[in-house]
Amino acid sequence: MREIIIAKDAAKLNCLAAEKFVSMARDALDKNGKFTVALAGGSTPKSLYNLLASEEFRSQIDWKRVFFFFGDERNVLPDAAESNFRMANENLLEPLEISAENIFRWRNELGDAKKIADDYAKTLRDFFKADFPRFDLILLGIGEDGHTASLFPFSGALGETQKIAVANFVEKLDTNRLTLTFPVINHAANVIFLASGAAKAEILAAVLRGEFKPEKFPSQNVKPADGNLYWLADESAAQNLK
Ligand code: 6PG
């Protein structure tokens, strides 16, 4: 199932996303006794994380049974300014006092990108006891070039069908990124894309309304085989969709 939901502004978008997060968490907790979520990095989710940790939402979920993972990570240490873990830790995990046993970050201190990725793949397989983990929810952002997680246009990881977590060299950034692969993303029970602001209007229209060119627009490859896909956007980001 794919649904595009447009919220008036960024505040309403975050509210909508937080409400979906809560309802998915409650479903998973009722059904399986735990909720597994892969968090998105970048800047868009920061205000959502703050909202989830706020008085309005924090009491709505039994956080002790929520397990946090990361859809991707920059090739930096966890305390670096551009670390996705650091952003989520400061805005969500620490404010909610999530215990360390419930947080599974990429162990970038291992240094070598391939070693970090292989280590994360083992962490996922050990936790999910499956070759292809099925997350209850994967949160994703979308870059202005159509990338999601760290699956960038024309990058090597786009065609990965066996590995679940890889180091992906990104030409334009001249650096390795760490990312879950499409087989994992498309195995999720729920995927939520968050898009906010006019800067995303062009790419959102290209991805959702344009020709299917997944090498150029990797976000087009997100199609959960047996799961729900929600595109949540504010009116600024969705202005070219009409
Ligand atoms: C990252 C993210 C990346 C992000 C998009 C959108 O590591 O940066 O995983 O995929 O979601 O680049 O980023 P913004 O939310 O900052 O626009």
py3Dmol code that shows the C-alpha trace and the ligand (Angstrom):
import py3Dmol

protein = """\
ATOM      1  CA  MET A   1       0.000   0.000   0.000  1.00  0.00           C
ATOM      2  CA  ARG A   2       1.331   3.475  -0.850  1.00  0.00           C
ATOM      3  CA  GLU A   3      -0.197   6.622   0.567  1.00  0.00           C
ATOM      4  CA  ILE A   4       0.781  10.272   0.053  1.00  0.00           C
ATOM      5  CA  ILE A   5      -0.359  12.487   2.905  1.00  0.00           C
ATOM      6  CA  ILE A   6       0.105  16.244   2.746  1.00  0.00           C
ATOM      7  CA  ALA A   7       0.196  18.343   5.913  1.00  0.00           C
ATOM      8  CA  LYS A   8      -0.332  22.118   5.950  1.00  0.00           C
ATOM      9  CA  ASP A   9       3.097  22.964   7.368  1.00  0.00           C
ATOM     10  CA  ALA A  10       6.143  21.432   9.046  1.00  0.00           C
ATOM     11  CA  ALA A  11       4.551  21.477  12.503  1.00  0.00           C
ATOM     12  CA  LYS A  12       1.482  19.587  11.254  1.00  0.00           C
ATOM     13  CA  LEU A  13       3.772  17.214   9.325  1.00  0.00           C
ATOM     14  CA  ASN A  14       5.654  16.340  12.500  1.00  0.00           C
ATOM     15  CA  CYS A  15       2.391  15.832  14.361  1.00  0.00           C
ATOM     16  CA  LEU A  16       1.134  13.489  11.661  1.00  0.00           C
ATOM     17  CA  ALA A  17       4.405  11.560  11.642  1.00  0.00           C
ATOM     18  CA  ALA A  18       4.448  11.318  15.439  1.00  0.00           C
ATOM     19  CA  GLU A  19       0.877  10.016  15.475  1.00  0.00           C
ATOM     20  CA  LYS A  20       1.764   7.383  12.865  1.00  0.00           C
ATOM     21  CA  PHE A  21       4.874   6.443  14.829  1.00  0.00           C
ATOM     22  CA  VAL A  22       2.777   5.972  17.988  1.00  0.00           C
ATOM     23  CA  SER A  23       0.108   3.899  16.265  1.00  0.00           C
ATOM     24  CA  MET A  24       2.685   1.658  14.555  1.00  0.00           C
ATOM     25  CA  ALA A  25       4.533   1.251  17.850  1.00  0.00           C
ATOM     26  CA  ARG A  26       1.333   0.305  19.688  1.00  0.00           C
ATOM     27  CA  ASP A  27       0.391  -2.226  16.985  1.00  0.00           C
ATOM     28  CA  ALA A  28       3.814  -3.859  17.117  1.00  0.00           C
ATOM     29  CA  LEU A  29       3.927  -3.857  20.920  1.00  0.00           C
ATOM     30  CA  ASP A  30       0.467  -5.450  21.074  1.00  0.00           C
ATOM     31  CA  LYS A  31       1.332  -8.023  18.395  1.00  0.00           C
ATOM     32  CA  ASN A  32       4.973  -8.856  19.103  1.00  0.00           C
ATOM     33  CA  GLY A  33       5.807  -7.301  22.456  1.00  0.00           C
ATOM     34  CA  LYS A  34       8.414  -5.035  20.876  1.00  0.00           C
ATOM     35  CA  PHE A  35       8.780  -2.278  18.265  1.00  0.00           C
ATOM     36  CA  THR A  36      11.813  -2.101  15.997  1.00  0.00           C
ATOM     37  CA  VAL A  37      12.490   1.178  14.205  1.00  0.00           C
ATOM     38  CA  ALA A  38      15.322   2.339  11.942  1.00  0.00           C
ATOM     39  CA  LEU A  39      15.747   6.086  12.376  1.00  0.00           C
ATOM     40  CA  ALA A  40      16.495   8.544   9.575  1.00  0.00           C
ATOM     41  CA  GLY A  41      19.364  10.988   9.684  1.00  0.00           C
ATOM     42  CA  GLY A  42      19.767  14.428   8.187  1.00  0.00           C
ATOM     43  CA  SER A  43      17.938  17.495   9.494  1.00  0.00           C
ATOM     44  CA  THR A  44      14.265  16.889   8.697  1.00  0.00           C
ATOM     45  CA  PRO A  45      13.559  14.291  11.397  1.00  0.00           C
ATOM     46  CA  LYS A  46      15.137  16.388  14.188  1.00  0.00           C
ATOM     47  CA  SER A  47      11.889  18.216  14.998  1.00  0.00           C
ATOM     48  CA  LEU A  48       9.934  14.961  14.825  1.00  0.00           C
ATOM     49  CA  TYR A  49      12.326  13.415  17.345  1.00  0.00           C
ATOM     50  CA  ASN A  50      11.890  16.428  19.629  1.00  0.00           C
ATOM     51  CA  LEU A  51       8.116  16.059  19.373  1.00  0.00           C
ATOM     52  CA  LEU A  52       8.210  12.331  20.185  1.00  0.00           C
ATOM     53  CA  ALA A  53      10.301  13.112  23.271  1.00  0.00           C
ATOM     54  CA  SER A  54       7.947  15.927  24.346  1.00  0.00           C
ATOM     55  CA  GLU A  55       5.321  15.730  27.116  1.00  0.00           C
ATOM     56  CA  GLU A  56       2.644  15.473  24.407  1.00  0.00           C
ATOM     57  CA  PHE A  57       3.914  12.123  23.056  1.00  0.00           C
ATOM     58  CA  ARG A  58       6.485  10.539  25.380  1.00  0.00           C
ATOM     59  CA  SER A  59       3.894   8.922  27.634  1.00  0.00           C
ATOM     60  CA  GLN A  60       2.055   7.322  24.710  1.00  0.00           C
ATOM     61  CA  ILE A  61       4.619   4.553  24.152  1.00  0.00           C
ATOM     62  CA  ASP A  62       6.238   1.987  26.460  1.00  0.00           C
ATOM     63  CA  TRP A  63       9.766   2.945  25.325  1.00  0.00           C
ATOM     64  CA  LYS A  64      11.352   0.083  27.284  1.00  0.00           C
ATOM     65  CA  ARG A  65      10.208  -2.255  24.505  1.00  0.00           C
ATOM     66  CA  VAL A  66      11.268  -0.040  21.580  1.00  0.00           C
ATOM     67  CA  PHE A  67      14.533  -0.935  19.819  1.00  0.00           C
ATOM     68  CA  PHE A  68      16.338   1.712  17.815  1.00  0.00           C
ATOM     69  CA  PHE A  69      18.478   1.195  14.734  1.00  0.00           C
ATOM     70  CA  PHE A  70      19.786   3.570  12.056  1.00  0.00           C
ATOM     71  CA  GLY A  71      18.960   3.457   8.359  1.00  0.00           C
ATOM     72  CA  ASP A  72      22.329   4.923   7.550  1.00  0.00           C
ATOM     73  CA  GLU A  73      25.308   6.703   9.011  1.00  0.00           C
ATOM     74  CA  ARG A  74      28.052   9.006   7.904  1.00  0.00           C
ATOM     75  CA  ASN A  75      31.598   7.675   8.117  1.00  0.00           C
ATOM     76  CA  VAL A  76      32.337   9.622  11.301  1.00  0.00           C
ATOM     77  CA  LEU A  77      32.586   8.854  15.017  1.00  0.00           C
ATOM     78  CA  PRO A  78      29.332   8.826  17.014  1.00  0.00           C
ATOM     79  CA  ASP A  79      30.145  12.134  18.736  1.00  0.00           C
ATOM     80  CA  ALA A  80      30.907  13.977  15.491  1.00  0.00           C
ATOM     81  CA  ALA A  81      28.662  16.918  14.572  1.00  0.00           C
ATOM     82  CA  GLU A  82      27.456  15.227  11.389  1.00  0.00           C
ATOM     83  CA  SER A  83      26.720  11.859  13.020  1.00  0.00           C
ATOM     84  CA  ASN A  84      23.145  10.658  12.518  1.00  0.00           C
ATOM     85  CA  PHE A  85      23.447   8.762  15.778  1.00  0.00           C
ATOM     86  CA  ARG A  86      24.463  11.935  17.613  1.00  0.00           C
ATOM     87  CA  MET A  87      21.491  13.868  16.195  1.00  0.00           C
ATOM     88  CA  ALA A  88      19.015  11.169  17.235  1.00  0.00           C
ATOM     89  CA  ASN A  89      20.714  10.682  20.580  1.00  0.00           C
ATOM     90  CA  GLU A  90      20.540  14.375  21.460  1.00  0.00           C
ATOM     91  CA  ASN A  91      16.960  14.882  20.244  1.00  0.00           C
ATOM     92  CA  LEU A  92      15.257  11.586  21.031  1.00  0.00           C
ATOM     93  CA  LEU A  93      17.199   8.844  22.792  1.00  0.00           C
ATOM     94  CA  GLU A  94      18.751  10.822  25.655  1.00  0.00           C
ATOM     95  CA  PRO A  95      15.629  12.928  26.335  1.00  0.00           C
ATOM     96  CA  LEU A  96      13.610   9.672  26.523  1.00  0.00           C
ATOM     97  CA  GLU A  97      16.333   8.065  28.661  1.00  0.00           C
ATOM     98  CA  ILE A  98      16.429   5.050  26.320  1.00  0.00           C
ATOM     99  CA  SER A  99      18.742   2.404  27.767  1.00  0.00           C
ATOM    100  CA  ALA A 100      21.863   1.443  25.855  1.00  0.00           C
ATOM    101  CA  GLU A 101      20.607  -2.137  25.350  1.00  0.00           C
ATOM    102  CA  ASN A 102      17.801  -0.734  23.196  1.00  0.00           C
ATOM    103  CA  ILE A 103      20.084   1.260  20.895  1.00  0.00           C
ATOM    104  CA  PHE A 104      21.952  -0.340  17.991  1.00  0.00           C
ATOM    105  CA  ARG A 105      24.153   2.180  16.239  1.00  0.00           C
ATOM    106  CA  TRP A 106      26.730   1.602  13.498  1.00  0.00           C
ATOM    107  CA  ARG A 107      30.016   1.019  15.388  1.00  0.00           C
ATOM    108  CA  ASN A 108      32.049   3.577  13.476  1.00  0.00           C
ATOM    109  CA  GLU A 109      34.871   3.308  15.996  1.00  0.00           C
ATOM    110  CA  LEU A 110      35.837   0.145  14.096  1.00  0.00           C
ATOM    111  CA  GLY A 111      37.353   2.537  11.552  1.00  0.00           C
ATOM    112  CA  ASP A 112      37.195   0.669   8.260  1.00  0.00           C
ATOM    113  CA  ALA A 113      33.848   1.266   6.471  1.00  0.00           C
ATOM    114  CA  LYS A 114      33.475  -2.324   5.265  1.00  0.00           C
ATOM    115  CA  LYS A 115      34.215  -3.654   8.764  1.00  0.00           C
ATOM    116  CA  ILE A 116      31.597  -1.273  10.238  1.00  0.00           C
ATOM    117  CA  ALA A 117      29.021  -2.437   7.689  1.00  0.00           C
ATOM    118  CA  ASP A 118      29.736  -6.139   8.186  1.00  0.00           C
ATOM    119  CA  ASP A 119      29.571  -5.640  11.960  1.00  0.00           C
ATOM    120  CA  TYR A 120      26.191  -3.905  11.630  1.00  0.00           C
ATOM    121  CA  ALA A 121      24.863  -6.659   9.387  1.00  0.00           C
ATOM    122  CA  LYS A 122      25.829  -9.189  12.100  1.00  0.00           C
ATOM    123  CA  THR A 123      24.151  -7.039  14.756  1.00  0.00           C
ATOM    124  CA  LEU A 124      20.946  -7.002  12.689  1.00  0.00           C
ATOM    125  CA  ARG A 125      21.012 -10.737  11.959  1.00  0.00           C
ATOM    126  CA  ASP A 126      21.682 -11.551  15.607  1.00  0.00           C
ATOM    127  CA  PHE A 127      18.852  -9.314  16.813  1.00  0.00           C
ATOM    128  CA  PHE A 128      16.234 -10.269  14.222  1.00  0.00           C
ATOM    129  CA  LYS A 129      17.411 -13.886  13.971  1.00  0.00           C
ATOM    130  CA  ALA A 130      16.812 -13.632  10.228  1.00  0.00           C
ATOM    131  CA  ASP A 131      18.916 -13.114   7.105  1.00  0.00           C
ATOM    132  CA  PHE A 132      16.699 -10.190   6.096  1.00  0.00           C
ATOM    133  CA  PRO A 133      15.435  -8.228   9.128  1.00  0.00           C
ATOM    134  CA  ARG A 134      11.852  -7.015   8.952  1.00  0.00           C
ATOM    135  CA  PHE A 135      11.657  -3.670  10.734  1.00  0.00           C
ATOM    136  CA  ASP A 136       8.299  -2.578  12.087  1.00  0.00           C
ATOM    137  CA  LEU A 137       9.146   0.885  10.818  1.00  0.00           C
ATOM    138  CA  ILE A 138      11.892   2.444   8.720  1.00  0.00           C
ATOM    139  CA  LEU A 139      11.941   6.246   8.745  1.00  0.00           C
ATOM    140  CA  LEU A 140      13.506   7.801   5.639  1.00  0.00           C
ATOM    141  CA  GLY A 141      14.319  11.249   4.355  1.00  0.00           C
ATOM    142  CA  ILE A 142      14.850  12.229   0.742  1.00  0.00           C
ATOM    143  CA  GLY A 143      17.749  14.256  -0.589  1.00  0.00           C
ATOM    144  CA  GLU A 144      17.315  16.886  -3.306  1.00  0.00           C
ATOM    145  CA  ASP A 145      19.104  14.478  -5.642  1.00  0.00           C
ATOM    146  CA  GLY A 146      16.617  11.715  -4.904  1.00  0.00           C
ATOM    147  CA  HIS A 147      18.796   9.695  -2.553  1.00  0.00           C
ATOM    148  CA  THR A 148      17.418   8.074   0.563  1.00  0.00           C
ATOM    149  CA  ALA A 149      19.327   6.649   3.510  1.00  0.00           C
ATOM    150  CA  SER A 150      22.792   6.665   1.933  1.00  0.00           C
ATOM    151  CA  LEU A 151      21.631   5.150  -1.349  1.00  0.00           C
ATOM    152  CA  PHE A 152      22.807   7.863  -3.697  1.00  0.00           C
ATOM    153  CA  PRO A 153      22.195   8.166  -7.446  1.00  0.00           C
ATOM    154  CA  PHE A 154      24.368   5.831  -9.545  1.00  0.00           C
ATOM    155  CA  SER A 155      26.182   4.543  -6.433  1.00  0.00           C
ATOM    156  CA  GLY A 156      27.327   0.949  -6.086  1.00  0.00           C
ATOM    157  CA  ALA A 157      24.903  -0.089  -3.338  1.00  0.00           C
ATOM    158  CA  LEU A 158      21.790   0.509  -5.451  1.00  0.00           C
ATOM    159  CA  GLY A 159      22.001  -2.911  -7.046  1.00  0.00           C
ATOM    160  CA  GLU A 160      22.804  -4.826  -3.844  1.00  0.00           C
ATOM    161  CA  THR A 161      20.451  -7.785  -3.442  1.00  0.00           C
ATOM    162  CA  GLN A 162      22.173  -9.981  -0.839  1.00  0.00           C
ATOM    163  CA  LYS A 163      23.894  -7.780   1.729  1.00  0.00           C
ATOM    164  CA  ILE A 164      21.710  -5.961   4.287  1.00  0.00           C
ATOM    165  CA  ALA A 165      24.189  -3.302   5.405  1.00  0.00           C
ATOM    166  CA  VAL A 166      26.999  -1.932   3.250  1.00  0.00           C
ATOM    167  CA  ALA A 167      29.638   0.733   2.888  1.00  0.00           C
ATOM    168  CA  ASN A 168      28.667   2.797  -0.148  1.00  0.00           C
ATOM    169  CA  PHE A 169      31.216   5.105  -1.783  1.00  0.00           C
ATOM    170  CA  VAL A 170      29.515   8.378  -2.758  1.00  0.00           C
ATOM    171  CA  GLU A 171      31.418  10.060  -5.601  1.00  0.00           C
ATOM    172  CA  LYS A 172      30.063  13.576  -5.101  1.00  0.00           C
ATOM    173  CA  LEU A 173      30.838  13.510  -1.376  1.00  0.00           C
ATOM    174  CA  ASP A 174      34.118  11.710  -1.984  1.00  0.00           C
ATOM    175  CA  THR A 175      33.463   9.538   1.045  1.00  0.00           C
ATOM    176  CA  ASN A 176      32.118   6.189   2.131  1.00  0.00           C
ATOM    177  CA  ARG A 177      28.650   6.212   3.663  1.00  0.00           C
ATOM    178  CA  LEU A 178      27.076   3.347   5.625  1.00  0.00           C
ATOM    179  CA  THR A 179      23.584   2.246   4.686  1.00  0.00           C
ATOM    180  CA  LEU A 180      20.898  -0.375   4.853  1.00  0.00           C
ATOM    181  CA  THR A 181      20.156  -1.768   1.415  1.00  0.00           C
ATOM    182  CA  PHE A 182      16.915  -1.945  -0.560  1.00  0.00           C
ATOM    183  CA  PRO A 183      16.265  -5.607   0.292  1.00  0.00           C
ATOM    184  CA  VAL A 184      16.021  -4.605   3.962  1.00  0.00           C
ATOM    185  CA  ILE A 185      14.107  -1.374   3.348  1.00  0.00           C
ATOM    186  CA  ASN A 186      11.614  -3.195   1.117  1.00  0.00           C
ATOM    187  CA  HIS A 187      11.176  -5.959   3.709  1.00  0.00           C
ATOM    188  CA  ALA A 188       9.857  -3.533   6.328  1.00  0.00           C
ATOM    189  CA  ALA A 189       6.293  -3.641   7.632  1.00  0.00           C
ATOM    190  CA  ASN A 190       6.091   0.156   7.367  1.00  0.00           C
ATOM    191  CA  VAL A 191       8.208   2.815   5.670  1.00  0.00           C
ATOM    192  CA  ILE A 192       7.640   6.522   6.242  1.00  0.00           C
ATOM    193  CA  PHE A 193       9.311   9.135   4.021  1.00  0.00           C
ATOM    194  CA  LEU A 194       9.394  12.588   5.579  1.00  0.00           C
ATOM    195  CA  ALA A 195       9.730  15.552   3.202  1.00  0.00           C
ATOM    196  CA  SER A 196       9.532  19.142   4.312  1.00  0.00           C
ATOM    197  CA  GLY A 197      10.198  22.496   2.655  1.00  0.00           C
ATOM    198  CA  ALA A 198      10.154  23.979  -0.838  1.00  0.00           C
ATOM    199  CA  ALA A 199      13.653  22.674  -1.573  1.00  0.00           C
ATOM    200  CA  LYS A 200      12.158  19.170  -1.828  1.00  0.00           C
ATOM    201  CA  ALA A 201       9.317  20.145  -4.205  1.00  0.00           C
ATOM    202  CA  GLU A 202      11.171  19.394  -7.429  1.00  0.00           C
ATOM    203  CA  ILE A 203      12.581  16.042  -6.370  1.00  0.00           C
ATOM    204  CA  LEU A 204       9.319  14.925  -4.792  1.00  0.00           C
ATOM    205  CA  ALA A 205       7.458  15.533  -8.051  1.00  0.00           C
ATOM    206  CA  ALA A 206      10.191  13.764 -10.041  1.00  0.00           C
ATOM    207  CA  VAL A 207      10.162  10.750  -7.723  1.00  0.00           C
ATOM    208  CA  LEU A 208       6.403  10.468  -7.293  1.00  0.00           C
ATOM    209  CA  ARG A 209       5.097  11.744 -10.613  1.00  0.00           C
ATOM    210  CA  GLY A 210       8.036  11.440 -13.019  1.00  0.00           C
ATOM    211  CA  GLU A 211       9.446   8.599 -15.082  1.00  0.00           C
ATOM    212  CA  PHE A 212      10.719   5.545 -13.196  1.00  0.00           C
ATOM    213  CA  LYS A 213      14.491   6.080 -13.205  1.00  0.00           C
ATOM    214  CA  PRO A 214      15.683   4.383  -9.994  1.00  0.00           C
ATOM    215  CA  GLU A 215      19.394   4.777 -10.707  1.00  0.00           C
ATOM    216  CA  LYS A 216      18.878   8.520 -10.997  1.00  0.00           C
ATOM    217  CA  PHE A 217      16.193   8.707  -8.292  1.00  0.00           C
ATOM    218  CA  PRO A 218      16.989   5.892  -5.803  1.00  0.00           C
ATOM    219  CA  SER A 219      13.983   6.793  -3.605  1.00  0.00           C
ATOM    220  CA  GLN A 220      11.817   5.339  -6.378  1.00  0.00           C
ATOM    221  CA  ASN A 221      13.182   1.916  -5.450  1.00  0.00           C
ATOM    222  CA  VAL A 222      11.454   1.994  -2.060  1.00  0.00           C
ATOM    223  CA  LYS A 223       8.487  -0.313  -2.555  1.00  0.00           C
ATOM    224  CA  PRO A 224       7.876  -2.517   0.508  1.00  0.00           C
ATOM    225  CA  ALA A 225       6.917  -5.951  -0.855  1.00  0.00           C
ATOM    226  CA  ASP A 226       4.662  -6.719   2.074  1.00  0.00           C
ATOM    227  CA  GLY A 227       4.355  -3.437   3.911  1.00  0.00           C
ATOM    228  CA  ASN A 228       2.942   0.057   3.931  1.00  0.00           C
ATOM    229  CA  LEU A 229       4.676   3.044   2.331  1.00  0.00           C
ATOM    230  CA  TYR A 230       3.720   6.497   3.537  1.00  0.00           C
ATOM    231  CA  TRP A 231       4.995   9.673   1.899  1.00  0.00           C
ATOM    232  CA  LEU A 232       4.415  12.426   4.468  1.00  0.00           C
ATOM    233  CA  ALA A 233       5.078  15.917   3.096  1.00  0.00           C
ATOM    234  CA  ASP A 234       4.164  19.456   4.000  1.00  0.00           C
ATOM    235  CA  GLU A 235       2.507  21.709   1.413  1.00  0.00           C
ATOM    236  CA  SER A 236       5.792  23.408   0.539  1.00  0.00           C
ATOM    237  CA  ALA A 237       7.438  20.126  -0.362  1.00  0.00           C
ATOM    238  CA  ALA A 238       4.300  18.868  -2.106  1.00  0.00           C
ATOM    239  CA  GLN A 239       3.607  22.057  -4.101  1.00  0.00           C
ATOM    240  CA  ASN A 240       4.520  20.463  -7.468  1.00  0.00           C
ATOM    241  CA  LEU A 241       2.501  17.315  -6.915  1.00  0.00           C
ATOM    242  CA  LYS A 242      -0.898  18.760  -7.849  1.00  0.00           C
TER     243      LYS A 242
END
"""
ligand_1 = """\
17
6PG
C 21.575 11.400 5.903
C 20.203 10.850 5.697
C 19.751 11.245 4.331
C 18.716 12.324 4.546
C 18.480 13.109 3.300
C 17.572 14.302 3.592
O 22.443 10.681 6.391
O 21.720 12.594 5.611
O 20.039 9.585 5.972
O 19.218 10.238 3.556
O 17.508 11.726 4.978
O 19.735 13.567 2.836
O 18.264 15.124 4.491
P 17.568 16.423 5.126
O 16.490 15.912 6.025
O 18.672 17.093 5.894
O 17.033 17.229 3.978
"""
view = py3Dmol.view(width=600, height=400)
view.addModel(protein, "pdb")
view.setStyle({"model": 0}, {"cartoon": {"style": "trace"}})
view.addModel(ligand_1, "xyz")
view.setStyle({"model": 1}, {"stick": {}})
view.zoomTo()
view.show()
